[in-house]
Amino acid sequence: MSWLEFWNHDQSIYVSERHKALHYARLTEDYVGQIVSPDAMVLDYGCSDALGAPDVARACKRLYLFDAAANSEAALRRRFANDEKITVLTPEDLDALSPASLDLVICNSVLQYLSLEECQRFFELSGAKLKRGGRLIVADVIPPNAGIIGDTLALLAFAWRGAFMIAALRGLVATYFSDYRKLRSTFKLTTFTERDILDRLAAAGFRAERNKSNFTHNAARMTFIATRI
């Protein structure tokens, strides 16, 4: 099973509905904060469930949602079929977007499941689709020194603040026996040093810097803001 096949099956990395809701509430706030104009054209790349999409769409002119997992794409189409500001893209639709047509691309918690070559192709695709001065937000990037222990502690801290500690403890036990843990040990996750990702973004035509905080609860991971030159 590949990472894409894993995400294309029914599964959840959330320990409870409260965990999922709090996660997306924080992401939505961060996303909306990056939209500087109501006329912005925005792409959420690797959007997964996109629970905050209606709120993000209200802050911009058009929100494009893309997820490579076919089951996720189908679910998104059903959910947002009647939302005139949200467009769900197929891979072919994504490739067909006009050059320099986007103002903002957001990619959260995706790079770790791609190969280095796939990551670079994504940076280049974003550079081609963004207007000059448009921004690419790459969030939840995992540094090489991070590991599952750090992820566990970050989850427990988030659970304590969010009042879902019992669910978190149960979820950690379930994760130990899950396909996710087996895949993570077999395929590993793609990691980046800060210097490496800045260099890769520069090679794709961006001027980038690390954000002061990560977009998710895991402070050990990194978020970068890159501007199309």
N, C-alpha and C positions, 0 to 999 in steps of 0.2 A: 504494500500500500504506500503510495506517495502522499506528500502533504496535500496536494490538490484532491486526491481521492478521499483522504481523511475529511477534508472540509466539505466534500460533496455528499457526505452521509449525515444522517441525523446524529447530532452530538452536541454537547455544550461544554464550554470551558468555564461556565459560570456555576457557582455552587448553589445558587438560589435565584429566584426571580428578583429579589431585592438587590442582590449583587449585580445582576445584569442591568437593572434599572438605574442604579447609582453610577455604574460604569458609563452608560450611555449619556446620562445627564451631565456628567463631567465633560465627556467628549463634545457633546453638543455645545456647551458653553464655550469651550476652547475653539471649536470650529467657527461659531458665530463671531467670536472675537477677532478672527482673522479676516473677516469679510469687510472690506473698507468702503464698499459702494453697493447700493441696492440694484445697480445695473450689472453687477459682477456675474460672470459665467464661471461656475464652480464644478469641479470634478472630484468626487470622493472615490478614490481608486482602492479596490479591495475592501468595499464598504461593509461586508457581512450583513447583519440584520438591519443596520442603518435605522435604529429606533428613533433617532433624533432628526431624521431627514425632513419632516414637515417644518420643524422650527428653523433648520438651516435654510430650507428653500424660501421661507418667508423673508429671510435677510438678504436674498440675492435675486437676480433676474431668472436664472435657470440653474438647477442642480442636476448634474449628471451622476448617476450611480453605476458603478461597474464592479462586478465580482466575477472572478474566473470560474467559480464553482457553479455548474449549471443549475443545481437545485436552489442555490441562493438567488440566482438570477430569476428563476421562475417565481419564487416566493415574493421577490421584490416587485415583479410585474403585477402580481395579483394585488398586493397591498397598495400600490401607488397608481393603479390603472386610471383613477379618476382625479389625480392631482396634476393639474396642468403645468405646474412649475417643475415637476420631477420627471426626468427621462432616464429609463433604465437601458443601459447599453449592452449589446453583445460585443464580443471581441472584434467583429467586423465593423460594427458601429463606431467603436473606439478608434480603430485605424482610420475610419472615414471622416472623423472630425476635421474640420478645416484647420490648416496650419494657423498658428497665432490667433486662435479664437477663444482661448480660455484666459481668465484672470487669476485663477487660483486652482491648484491641484493639491489635494490632501491625501496622504498615504499613511495610515496609522496601523502599526503592528502587522506589517506585511513582509518587509524585507527579510525577516528571519526565516521565512518559509520559501524564499527564492534562492537560486544559485547566484553567485557573483555575476555571471554573465547575464542572467535575467534581471538582476538589479540594475546593471548598467544600461540594458535596453530600456528599462522603465525610465531611467533618468533622461535618456536621449529622446524617448517618446514624449515625455513631459516638456522637454525643451522645445520640441517641434510644435507642440500644441499650444504652448503658452505665448501670450503677447510679450513683447519686450517690456520689462518692468513687472511682468506677472510673477507670482510666487509659487514655489513648491514647498509644501510642509511635509517633512518626513519625520514621523513620530514613533516612539516606542522602539527605537533602535537599540539593539543589545550589544554592549561592549564585550570584548573577549573575556574579561575577568568576572563577568556575571555568571550566575549559575542557578540551579534549581533551589538551593537553600535561600539565596537572596530573594527569589521569586516567592517562596513560601512565606518568608518573613514579611515581605511587602503586602501579600494578600492578608495575612493575619492582622497587620496594622490597619489596613483598609477595612477589614471586617470589624475590628474593634470600634473604629470611628463610625462605621455605618450600621452597627448593631445587627450583624449577622454572623457572629462568631461561631455559634454552634453549627450552623450550616457550613461555614468555612472548614471547620475541623472534619465534619463528615465528608465534605467535598475533597479534601486532601487525601483521605483514605481511599475514596473512589478513584481519584486520579492515579494513585499508585498502581492500581490494577487495570488502568485504562490503555487503550490503543495510543493515546496521546503520549503517555510516558514511554511506551515501547518505541514509538516513532522518534521521539526526541533523543532516545539513547542510540537508535540505529542510524538515523539520517543527520543528527545534530541540527543545530540552528545556525544560520548564517550570522556572523557577528562582524562588527566594524570597530576599529579605533576611531576616535574623533578625527584624527588627521587623515585616515584613509577615506572616510566618507566625504570629507571636505574636498579632497583631491579628486575623487570620482565625480562629484557634483561640478567642480571646476572644469573637468574634462568634457562635461556635457553642456557647458555654456552657462553655468550659474556662478553667482557670487553668493557664498553661503556662510552662515555662522550658527553656532550652537545656541539654542534657546536657553534661557536661564532655568527653565523647569521642563520636565517631561509632560506630555499631554495626558498620561494615565497615572494611576496611583503609584506606579513603581518608579521611585526617584533614582534608582540605579541605572535606568535606561535613559536614552537621549532623544531629544527632538531638535531637528535642524530646520531653519528657515532659509530658503535659497531663492534668490531673485534672478530672473532670466535677464542676461546681459544683452 
